[in-house]
Amino acid sequence: MFNTLAKRAGPVLRQSLGCNAYPIASFSRMTIRGLKTLEQNKNIYIHPSPTNPQTYTLTYLPNSPPSQKLAIGTTTTIPPTPSTFTENPHFRTLLMSTLSTHAAKDPDLINEAYATWGAAMGVKESVAKGMKRDRKLHTESTGTPTTSATSGDDHKVDTTSIGGFHHVVDRRTPYYGGMRIPESQDILGSLQVDGNGKLVGGFVECESYRLVTADGVLSLTEYLEQKVKERVEEEEAKEK
């Protein structure tokens, strides 16, 4: 309704204010479009400092002036580099808190974990069966009495306790999954995986993770990127 009225009023406003006047409804959109975003991550806005032309605030929020408390950090060059970027510790805390809550629900990470650990679980199950078979043969050949550790159905192997940790990796560099371990500066944290290759939570932060490296700036999966943006917006609303 408002946009329709504003469009109809546009010609009247231009006649009264001059040919260069803009409809009121388009002003806020022009303000947002005037902000630039990082080439590598279009969700991160670049806010030039009003007092220092060589300093920029990087944030998920388009509002100006930007909240320094919720900013990712500041940089003296675009694109940012490890030597020109200064991390905001409070944002890192928000980031890790959000990952702890939502990472195990990320569809991409769920699929990665299953693809990565599914085969590994099969190998571990085969090894477990082999160990039980060897124990049984040893017991039969030596006449050692069967104990609870070697008794039971040899065809049933409990793999629920067999698992590991799946890394939550920054997407600024190509990630091919598998058992290859990425650089520690690209690992945001790790999630526990059960014996079926299923994420079960238990997010553990990687303290050596860096928001900016020589390969670029923070870049998450679409799901986690949205969750972090929502968290930052919620915190911004509390400040108002």
C-alpha positions in Angstrom: 0.0 0.0 0.0 2.8 2.4 1.0 4.8 1.7 -2.1 1.8 2.1 -4.4 1.0 5.5 -2.8 4.6 6.6 -3.0 4.8 5.7 -6.7 1.6 7.7 -7.4 3.0 10.6 -5.4 6.3 10.5 -7.3 5.4 12.9 -10.1 3.9 15.4 -7.6 7.0 15.3 -5.5 9.2 15.8 -8.5 7.1 18.8 -9.7 7.2 20.4 -6.3 10.8 19.6 -5.4 12.4 19.7 -8.8 13.4 17.2 -11.5 16.1 15.6 -9.3 13.9 14.7 -6.5 13.4 11.0 -5.7 10.2 9.3 -4.4 10.4 8.8 -0.6 9.9 5.1 -0.8 13.1 4.6 -2.8 15.4 6.5 -0.4 16.0 3.7 2.1 16.7 1.2 -0.6 19.2 3.6 -2.2 20.9 3.9 1.2 21.3 0.1 1.5 22.4 -0.2 -2.2 25.1 2.4 -1.6 26.9 0.0 0.8 29.5 -2.3 -0.7 30.0 -5.9 0.2 33.1 -8.1 0.1 33.7 -9.7 -3.2 34.4 -13.1 -1.5 31.3 -12.9 0.8 28.4 -10.8 -0.4 26.8 -11.1 3.1 29.5 -9.0 4.7 29.1 -5.2 4.4 32.0 -2.7 4.2 31.4 0.4 6.3 34.1 3.2 5.7 35.1 5.0 8.9 33.7 8.6 9.0 36.9 9.7 10.8 39.6 7.6 9.2 39.2 7.0 5.4 41.7 4.1 5.6 39.7 2.1 8.1 36.7 -0.1 7.3 34.3 -2.0 9.6 33.2 -5.4 8.4 29.8 -6.6 9.6 26.7 -8.6 8.7 24.5 -5.5 9.4 23.7 -2.9 6.7 22.8 -0.2 9.1 25.0 2.9 9.4 26.7 3.7 11.6 27.7 0.1 12.3 27.7 -1.4 15.7 31.3 -1.9 16.7 30.3 -4.4 19.3 28.6 -6.7 16.7 31.1 -6.1 13.9 33.3 -8.9 12.6 36.3 -6.6 12.9 38.1 -3.8 11.2 40.5 -3.6 8.4 42.7 -1.0 6.7 42.6 -2.7 3.3 39.9 -4.2 1.1 40.1 -7.2 0.7 41.2 -7.7 4.3 44.4 -9.6 5.0 45.8 -11.2 8.2 48.1 -8.2 8.7 45.5 -5.5 8.1 42.5 -7.1 9.9 41.7 -6.7 13.6 39.3 -9.3 15.0 36.4 -8.3 17.3 36.5 -10.8 20.2 32.8 -10.3 21.0 31.8 -11.3 17.5 33.9 -14.5 17.8 32.1 -15.4 21.0 28.7 -14.9 19.2 29.9 -16.9 16.2 31.0 -19.9 18.3 27.9 -19.8 20.4 25.7 -19.9 17.3 27.7 -22.8 15.9 27.4 -24.7 19.1 23.6 -24.3 18.9 23.0 -24.9 15.2 25.9 -26.7 13.6 24.7 -30.2 14.2 21.4 -29.3 12.4 23.2 -28.0 9.3 22.0 -30.2 6.3 25.4 -29.8 4.5 27.4 -30.9 7.6 25.0 -33.8 8.2 25.6 -35.1 4.7 29.3 -34.5 4.9 29.6 -36.4 8.2 27.6 -39.4 6.9 29.7 -39.5 3.7 32.9 -39.1 5.5 32.3 -41.4 8.4 30.0 -44.0 6.9 32.8 -45.9 5.2 35.0 -45.5 8.2 32.3 -47.0 10.4 32.1 -50.0 8.1 35.9 -50.5 8.4 35.8 -50.3 12.2 32.9 -52.7 12.3 34.9 -55.2 10.2 37.9 -54.8 12.5 35.6 -55.3 15.6 34.2 -58.5 14.1 37.7 -59.7 13.3 38.9 -59.1 16.9 35.9 -61.0 18.3 36.6 -63.9 15.9 40.3 -64.0 16.9 39.4 -64.0 20.6 37.0 -66.9 20.0 39.7 -68.9 18.1 42.2 -68.2 20.8 39.8 -69.3 23.5 38.9 -72.6 21.7 42.6 -73.5 20.9 43.8 -72.8 24.5 40.8 -74.1 26.3 40.4 -70.8 28.1 36.9 -70.5 29.7 34.6 -68.2 27.8 34.0 -64.9 29.6 31.4 -62.2 29.2 33.8 -60.3 27.0 33.9 -63.1 24.4 30.4 -64.5 24.7 27.4 -63.6 22.8 26.3 -63.4 19.2 29.5 -63.0 17.0 27.3 -61.6 14.2 26.1 -58.6 16.3 28.6 -55.8 16.7 27.6 -52.7 18.7 28.9 -49.7 16.8 27.0 -47.0 18.6 30.0 -46.1 20.6 32.3 -46.2 17.6 32.7 -42.7 16.2 34.8 -39.6 16.0 34.7 -35.9 15.3 33.7 -34.2 12.1 35.3 -30.8 11.5 33.2 -27.7 10.8 35.4 -26.1 8.1 35.4 -22.5 6.7 34.3 -22.5 3.1 36.8 -19.8 1.9 38.9 -22.7 0.5 37.6 -25.7 -1.4 36.6 -28.5 1.0 36.6 -32.0 -0.4 35.6 -33.8 2.7 36.9 -37.3 3.4 39.4 -38.0 6.2 41.8 -35.3 5.1 42.3 -32.8 7.9 42.2 -29.1 6.8 44.5 -26.4 8.1 43.7 -25.6 11.8 43.2 -22.0 10.9 40.3 -23.1 8.7 38.6 -25.3 11.3 35.9 -23.5 13.3 35.3 -26.5 15.5 34.3 -30.1 15.6 31.1 -32.1 16.2 30.9 -35.6 17.6 29.8 -38.4 15.3 28.2 -41.6 16.5 28.8 -45.1 15.2 26.3 -44.6 12.4 28.0 -41.5 11.0 25.3 -39.2 12.6 26.1 -35.9 14.1 25.3 -35.9 17.8 26.3 -32.4 18.8 29.0 -31.7 21.3 30.5 -28.8 19.4 34.1 -28.0 20.4 35.6 -24.7 19.3 39.0 -24.7 17.5 41.0 -21.9 19.2 43.4 -21.7 16.3 40.7 -20.7 13.8 41.2 -17.3 12.1 38.4 -15.1 10.8 40.8 -13.9 8.1 43.6 -15.8 6.4 45.6 -15.4 3.2 42.8 -17.4 1.5 40.1 -14.9 2.5 37.5 -13.9 5.1 35.0 -15.9 7.1 32.6 -17.9 4.8 30.1 -20.4 6.2 27.5 -22.8 4.7 24.3 -21.1 3.6 22.5 -22.5 6.7 25.0 -21.4 9.3 25.5 -18.0 7.5 21.8 -17.3 8.0 21.9 -18.4 11.6 24.8 -16.1 12.4 23.1 -13.2 10.6 19.9 -13.8 12.6 21.9 -13.9 15.9 23.6 -10.6 15.1 20.3 -9.0 14.2 18.8 -10.2 17.5 21.7 -8.7 19.4 21.3 -5.5 17.5 17.6 -5.3 18.4 18.6 -5.6 22.1 20.8 -2.5 21.8 18.0 -0.3 20.6 
